[in-house]
Amino acid sequence: MRILFITLMVAVSMMANPLQAGKTQKNTAKASLTGCVDEHDGQYVLTNDTNLQPTARLQPAAGSAEDNFAQHMGHKVTVRGKLTKEDPLPIMTVEGIEKISETCAAAPGTQQ
């Protein structure tokens, strides 16, 4: 009986941890986004390359934002990392960044 009780307690504790981890990671997913690096209100953002509206706030997985994003200002890039749903903009914790183009401009006929 004692062994059964201990086995049950171990099984319950092992099941509890994945449930708790699932709740904290519910709003976070691995993702990649393509757009333009810009700065709005003192924070680096990724903008849509057709109308230059912010689509996600950028934060580095390591190092400072200045070290990670300043060199990409005005460039079209693809960022990879963890996307966390937030309001008003999701937050992309950038683990990698790849330059697509040196320039980024709104498509003709769109408003900024």
Secondary structure, DSSP 8 states (H G I E B T S, - for coil): -HHHHHHHHHHHHHHHHHHHHHHHTTTEEEEEEEEEEEEETTEEEEE-TTT--EEEEEEESSS-HHHHHGGGBT-EEEEEEEEE--SSS-EEEEEEEEEEES-----TT---
